[in-house]
């Protein structure tokens, strides 16, 4: 899955619409926080990658009020929104392209916790970036993340297949690929779950993807004609209009 950094920052720059459409994000942030709480007791230094509008950041600041938290994101609009949501002098916000190895190196290291929620699926070099993030963790610390994986939006794909066309939605990583990403970085535990949003219209589903900045078609996809798209939307609604996310949670002990 490829996406230019500038394009990605622009697509995720509308923080207000992001919060309006985000549903799986709060769920994933809550579950990831519970995993972090069980894995690390009192981290002094925390790095968050892809903080978005601050959903996970707020939870970390409340859970670890004495920790110094560096929350980063590629999109300035997201950082501005997050800064208004988190009232703590211990939390700093900084723009960062986590896939830029030089920029990541300037952040430093020896973090007790490096974490990210529903961001890593957009990395062009997922494995390389995850391993570089793991390298920022001090021995005994942890790296924790949630990520969309293969099995996301099966209902939307099924609606397309029933109409004889291919969906534009991106291809996400398989569970085994994710397990291999951190194989050389430490001891990792992975768990997976399916999160299903309630029934909605096809138009609401598509607007939700657009509002989240997640509607960019996969490379090489040719847009459907209006007639074919209407047939897909009708089929999606007849199936029930639900949207399932397959979410992976990884906790790596360095």
C-alpha positions as CSV (number, residue, x, y, z in Angstrom):
1,X,0.0,0.0,0.0
2,X,1.6,3.3,-1.0
3,X,0.6,6.9,-0.4
4,X,2.7,10.0,-0.8
5,X,3.4,11.7,2.6
6,X,2.1,15.1,1.5
7,X,-1.1,13.5,0.1
8,X,-1.6,11.6,3.3
9,X,-1.1,14.7,5.5
10,X,-3.7,16.5,3.4
11,X,-6.2,13.7,3.6
12,X,-6.0,13.5,7.3
13,X,-5.8,17.2,7.8
14,X,-9.5,17.8,8.5
15,X,-9.6,17.1,12.2
16,X,-13.1,18.2,12.8
17,X,-14.6,15.8,10.2
18,X,-12.3,13.1,11.5
19,X,-13.8,13.2,14.9
20,X,-17.3,13.3,13.5
21,X,-16.8,10.1,11.6
22,X,-14.3,8.2,13.8
23,X,-16.0,5.2,15.5
24,X,-13.5,2.4,15.5
25,X,-10.7,4.8,16.6
26,X,-12.0,5.3,20.2
27,X,-12.6,1.6,20.6
28,X,-9.1,0.7,19.5
29,X,-7.6,3.4,21.7
30,X,-9.5,2.1,24.7
31,X,-8.4,-1.5,24.1
32,X,-4.8,-0.5,23.4
33,X,-4.6,1.5,26.6
34,X,-5.8,-1.5,28.6
35,X,-3.0,-3.6,27.0
36,X,-0.4,-0.9,27.7
37,X,-1.5,-0.6,31.3
38,X,-1.0,-4.3,31.9
39,X,2.4,-4.3,30.2
40,X,4.1,-1.3,31.7
41,X,3.8,0.1,35.2
42,X,5.2,3.7,35.4
43,X,6.8,4.9,32.1
44,X,8.8,8.1,32.4
45,X,9.1,8.8,28.7
46,X,6.4,8.1,26.1
47,X,6.4,8.6,22.3
48,X,3.1,8.4,20.4
49,X,3.2,8.2,16.6
50,X,0.1,9.3,14.6
51,X,-1.7,10.8,17.6
52,X,-4.5,12.1,15.4
53,X,-6.9,14.2,17.4
54,X,-5.6,13.0,20.7
55,X,-7.8,10.0,21.6
56,X,-5.0,7.8,22.8
57,X,-3.0,10.8,24.0
58,X,-5.7,11.8,26.5
59,X,-5.8,8.3,27.9
60,X,-2.0,8.1,28.3
61,X,-1.9,11.5,30.0
62,X,-4.6,10.4,32.5
63,X,-3.1,7.0,33.1
64,X,0.5,8.2,33.5
65,X,0.2,11.9,34.8
66,X,3.9,12.0,35.7
67,X,5.2,10.8,32.4
68,X,6.6,13.1,29.7
69,X,4.6,12.4,26.5
70,X,5.7,13.4,23.0
71,X,2.7,13.1,20.7
72,X,3.5,13.3,17.0
73,X,1.5,13.3,13.8
74,X,2.1,14.0,10.1
75,X,-0.9,16.4,9.8
76,X,-0.6,19.8,11.4
77,X,-4.4,20.0,11.7
78,X,-4.5,16.9,13.7
79,X,-1.9,18.2,16.1
80,X,-3.7,21.5,16.6
81,X,-6.9,19.6,17.4
82,X,-5.2,17.2,19.8
83,X,-3.5,20.1,21.6
84,X,-7.0,21.5,22.4
85,X,-8.1,18.1,23.7
86,X,-5.3,17.4,26.1
87,X,-4.7,19.8,29.0
88,X,-1.4,18.7,30.4
89,X,1.9,20.5,30.6
90,X,3.6,17.0,30.5
91,X,2.4,16.5,26.9
92,X,4.2,18.0,24.0
93,X,3.1,17.9,20.3
94,X,5.4,17.8,17.4
95,X,5.0,17.2,13.6
96,X,6.7,14.0,12.5
97,X,6.9,11.7,9.5
98,X,7.6,8.4,11.3
99,X,8.8,6.9,8.0
100,X,11.6,9.4,7.7
101,X,14.4,7.6,9.3
102,X,16.5,10.8,9.8
103,X,13.5,12.6,11.4
104,X,12.8,9.7,13.7
105,X,16.5,9.5,14.7
106,X,16.3,13.2,15.8
107,X,13.5,12.3,18.2
108,X,16.0,10.4,20.2
109,X,15.6,7.1,22.1
110,X,15.4,5.4,25.4
111,X,11.6,5.7,25.6
112,X,9.8,3.5,28.1
113,X,6.8,3.3,25.8
114,X,6.4,3.9,22.0
115,X,2.9,3.5,20.9
116,X,0.5,4.1,17.9
117,X,-3.2,3.5,17.4
118,X,-4.6,2.9,13.9
119,X,-1.8,4.6,12.1
120,X,0.7,2.0,11.0
121,X,-1.6,0.6,8.2
122,X,-0.8,3.7,6.2
123,X,3.0,3.2,6.4
124,X,4.6,2.6,2.9
125,X,7.4,0.6,4.6
126,X,5.5,-0.9,7.5
127,X,8.1,-3.4,8.6
128,X,11.1,-1.1,8.4
129,X,9.2,1.7,10.2
130,X,7.9,-0.6,13.0
131,X,11.4,-2.0,13.6
132,X,12.9,1.6,13.7
133,X,10.2,2.5,16.2
134,X,11.0,-0.6,18.3
135,X,14.7,0.5,18.3
136,X,13.7,3.7,20.2
137,X,12.5,1.7,23.2
138,X,14.9,1.2,26.0
139,X,15.6,-2.4,27.2
140,X,12.7,-3.5,29.3
141,X,10.3,-1.0,27.7
142,X,7.5,-1.8,25.3
143,X,6.3,-0.8,21.8
144,X,2.5,-1.1,21.5
145,X,0.2,-0.5,18.5
146,X,-3.2,-1.2,17.0
147,X,-3.5,-1.6,13.2
148,X,-6.1,-2.4,10.6
149,X,-5.3,-5.7,9.0
150,X,-6.7,-8.1,6.3
151,X,-10.3,-8.8,6.9
152,X,-11.3,-5.1,7.1
153,X,-14.5,-4.1,5.2
154,X,-15.5,-7.7,4.0
155,X,-19.1,-6.5,3.5
156,X,-18.0,-3.7,1.1
157,X,-15.8,-6.2,-0.8
158,X,-18.6,-8.7,-1.0
159,X,-21.0,-6.1,-2.4
160,X,-18.5,-5.4,-5.2
161,X,-17.9,-9.0,-6.0
162,X,-21.6,-9.7,-6.2
163,X,-21.7,-7.0,-8.9
164,X,-18.7,-8.4,-10.7
165,X,-16.3,-5.5,-9.9
166,X,-13.3,-4.9,-7.7
167,X,-13.4,-2.5,-4.7
168,X,-11.0,0.4,-4.5
169,X,-10.3,-0.1,-0.8
170,X,-6.7,-0.8,0.1
171,X,-5.2,-4.2,0.9
172,X,-4.2,-4.5,4.5
173,X,-1.5,-6.7,6.1
174,X,-2.1,-10.3,6.9
175,X,-1.8,-11.4,10.5
176,X,1.2,-13.5,9.8
177,X,2.9,-10.6,8.1
178,X,2.4,-8.5,11.2
179,X,3.8,-11.3,13.4
180,X,6.9,-11.3,11.2
181,X,7.4,-7.5,11.4
182,X,8.8,-7.5,14.9
183,X,10.3,-11.0,14.9
184,X,13.8,-9.6,15.1
185,X,13.0,-6.8,17.5
186,X,12.0,-8.6,20.7
187,X,9.2,-10.7,22.2
188,X,5.9,-9.7,20.7
189,X,2.4,-10.7,21.6
190,X,-0.4,-10.2,19.0
191,X,-4.2,-10.4,19.4
192,X,-6.9,-9.7,16.8
193,X,-10.5,-8.8,16.9
194,X,-13.3,-7.8,14.5
195,X,-15.2,-4.6,15.3
196,X,-18.5,-4.1,13.5
197,X,-20.1,-0.7,13.1
198,X,-23.9,-0.6,13.2
199,X,-26.1,-0.7,10.1
200,X,-25.7,2.4,7.8
201,X,-26.4,3.4,4.3
202,X,-23.7,3.0,1.6
203,X,-23.5,6.7,1.3
204,X,-22.9,7.1,5.0
205,X,-20.2,4.4,4.8
206,X,-18.4,6.2,1.9
207,X,-18.7,9.6,3.6
208,X,-17.2,8.0,6.7
209,X,-14.2,6.8,4.7
210,X,-13.8,10.3,3.2
211,X,-14.1,12.0,6.5
212,X,-11.4,9.8,8.0
213,X,-9.1,10.4,5.0
214,X,-9.2,6.7,4.2
215,X,-10.9,6.8,0.9
216,X,-7.8,6.9,-1.4
217,X,-8.1,4.1,-3.9
218,X,-5.5,1.5,-4.1
219,X,-2.8,2.0,-6.8
220,X,-4.0,1.1,-10.3
221,X,-7.7,1.0,-9.5
222,X,-10.0,2.4,-12.2
223,X,-13.1,4.3,-10.8
224,X,-16.4,2.6,-11.3
225,X,-19.1,4.2,-13.5
226,X,-22.0,5.9,-11.7
227,X,-24.3,3.1,-12.6
228,X,-22.0,0.3,-11.3
229,X,-21.4,2.2,-8.1
230,X,-25.1,2.6,-7.5
231,X,-25.5,-1.2,-7.9
232,X,-22.7,-1.8,-5.4
233,X,-24.3,0.6,-2.9
234,X,-27.7,-1.0,-3.3
235,X,-26.2,-4.5,-2.7
236,X,-24.3,-3.2,0.3
237,X,-27.5,-2.0,1.9
238,X,-29.4,-5.2,1.1
239,X,-26.6,-7.1,2.9
240,X,-27.4,-5.1,6.0
241,X,-25.1,-2.1,5.7
242,X,-22.7,-3.1,8.4
243,X,-18.9,-2.4,8.2
244,X,-16.4,-4.6,9.9
245,X,-12.9,-3.6,10.9
246,X,-10.3,-6.3,11.6
247,X,-7.9,-4.8,14.2
248,X,-4.6,-6.2,15.3
249,X,-3.0,-5.3,18.6
250,X,0.7,-5.8,19.1
251,X,2.8,-5.4,22.3
252,X,6.5,-5.8,21.9
253,X,8.8,-6.2,24.9
254,X,12.3,-5.1,24.2
